[in-house]
Amino acid sequence: MSVREEFDSWAESGRDKGMEDRHWHTAKHALARMPVEKGDTVLDLGTGSGYALRALRETADIGHGCGLDGAPEMVRNAAGYTDDEAIDYLVGDFDALPFADNSVDHVFSMEAFYYAPDPAHTLAELRRIIRPGGTFYCAVNYYEENEASHKWQDNISIEMTRWNRQQYREAFRDAGFHVAEQDTIADQDIEIPPAEAFPTDNWETREAMVDRYRTWGTLLTVGVVP
């Protein structure tokens, strides 16, 4: 199954809003760190329901937000959730971004980058379209150190890239970015039951759940175009 087919089915079943609810726990902290200014152009790579751009319009008054997603149904839903002429959504591929050179101030991506068929090429494309001084805020929960996420590949037909922290930094630098920051953002919103409640449907031990949400959480890598 292709990325388009996989996520079209998610959108049709309403899972896009569920993704938004779960991702917001840590995405809100990553978005708050972005050095966006009034009037900036921001690309949301793998936009899903489009929540990130709506938040940036509300909190930072960005001038133009563009949400790109590989699934037409995701794009259709995102447009339906958004009543703002400064935000638009389009269907596109990560390996051929439909933007001119040096045309975007900042790029945000939450839980989407690892679906890129050629992540090194996607980074090169991002380096091409981001203006000097601009940033790429890449947030993922599927990465090597987060062992609880490894089983996700078994539940989806799309091949996912699982890098470790060092591989993210090296790939960013190889593409021409300066790595300004790398951090893990803990998910403090997920309620972790007491030890006697385990095992649950999803967790064998409380320690494993604490490790997933409080110790590792979301990996954020920030690249800056020199």
Residue pairs with C-beta under 8 A, 6 or more apart in sequence:
1 157
1 158
2 158
3 70
3 71
3 115
3 158
4 70
4 71
4 72
6 71
6 156
6 157
6 158
7 69
7 70
7 71
7 73
7 74
8 71
8 72
8 73
8 74
9 73
10 16
10 19
10 71
10 74
11 71
11 73
11 74
11 76
11 77
12 73
16 48
16 49
16 74
16 77
16 78
17 49
19 48
19 49
19 111
20 48
20 49
20 51
23 48
23 51
23 110
23 111
24 51
25 187
25 188
25 189
25 190
26 139
26 141
26 185
26 186
26 187
26 217
26 218
27 51
27 52
27 110
27 139
27 218
28 55
29 185
30 108
30 110
30 137
30 139
30 185
30 218
30 220
31 52
31 55
31 56
31 59
31 108
31 137
32 59
33 137
33 181
33 220
33 222
34 42
34 56
34 60
34 106
34 108
34 135
34 137
35 106
35 135
36 42
36 56
36 60
36 62
36 105
36 106
37 60
37 105
38 60
38 61
38 62
38 63
39 61
39 62
39 63
40 60
40 62
40 63
40 64
40 105
40 106
41 62
41 63
41 64
41 65
41 66
41 103
41 104
41 105
41 106
42 53
42 56
42 62
42 64
42 65
42 66
42 104
42 105
42 106
42 107
42 108
43 65
43 66
43 67
43 68
43 97
43 99
43 104
43 106
43 107
43 108
43 129
44 50
44 52
44 53
44 65
44 66
44 67
44 68
44 107
44 108
44 109
45 68
45 94
45 107
45 108
45 109
45 112
45 113
45 126
46 68
46 69
46 70
46 94
46 109
46 110
46 111
46 112
46 113
46 115
47 53
47 67
47 68
47 69
47 74
47 75
47 78
47 89
48 69
48 74
48 78
48 110
48 111
48 112
49 74
49 77
49 78
49 81
50 67
50 78
50 79
50 81
50 82
50 87
50 89
51 81
52 67
52 108
52 110
53 62
53 65
53 66
53 67
53 82
53 87
54 65
54 81
54 82
54 84
54 87
56 62
56 65
56 108
57 65
57 84
57 86
57 87
62 86
63 86
64 86
64 87
65 84
65 86
65 87
65 88
66 87
66 88
66 89
66 90
66 99
66 104
67 75
67 78
67 87
67 88
67 89
67 90
68 89
68 90
68 91
68 92
68 97
68 98
69 75
69 78
69 89
69 91
69 92
70 91
70 92
70 93
70 94
70 115
71 91
72 91
75 89
75 90
75 91
78 89
79 88
79 89
82 89
90 98
92 98
94 115
94 116
94 117
94 122
94 125
95 116
95 117
95 118
95 121
95 122
95 125
96 125
97 122
97 125
97 126
97 128
97 129
99 129
100 129
101 128
101 129
102 128
102 129
102 130
102 131
102 132
103 129
103 131
104 129
104 130
104 131
104 134
105 130
105 131
105 134
106 130
106 134
106 135
106 136
106 137
107 126
107 129
107 130
107 134
107 135
107 136
107 137
108 137
108 139
109 136
109 137
109 138
109 139
110 139
110 218
111 139
111 140
111 141
111 142
113 119
113 122
113 138
113 140
113 161
114 140
114 142
114 143
114 160
114 161
114 162
114 163
115 158
115 160
116 122
116 161
117 159
119 161
119 163
119 171
120 171
120 174
120 175
123 136
123 171
123 172
123 174
123 175
123 177
123 223
124 175
124 176
126 136
126 175
126 223
127 175
127 176
127 177
127 225
130 136
130 225
131 225
132 225
132 226
133 224
133 225
134 224
134 225
135 180
135 222
135 223
135 224
135 225
136 172
136 177
136 222
136 223
136 225
137 220
137 222
138 168
138 172
138 220
138 221
138 222
138 223
139 185
139 218
139 219
139 220
140 218
140 219
141 149
141 217
141 218
141 219
142 149
142 152
142 160
142 162
143 149
143 162
143 163
143 164
143 165
143 168
143 219
144 162
144 163
144 164
144 165
144 167
145 164
145 165
145 216
145 219
146 212
146 216
146 219
147 211
148 208
148 211
148 212
148 216
149 162
149 212
150 162
152 160
153 159
153 160
153 162
163 171
165 182
165 219
165 221
168 182
168 219
168 221
169 179
169 182
169 221
172 179
172 221
172 223
173 179
175 223
176 225
176 226
177 223
177 224
177 225
178 223
178 224
178 225
178 226
179 221
179 222
179 223
179 224
180 222
180 223
180 224
181 220
181 221
181 222
182 219
182 220
182 221
182 222
183 219
183 220
184 215
184 216
184 217
184 218
184 219
184 220
185 217
185 218
185 220
186 213
186 214
186 215
186 216
186 217
187 213
187 214
187 217
187 218
188 214
190 213
192 206
192 209
192 210
192 213
192 214
193 200
193 206
194 206
195 205
195 206
197 206
198 204
198 205
198 206
198 209
199 205
202 209
203 209
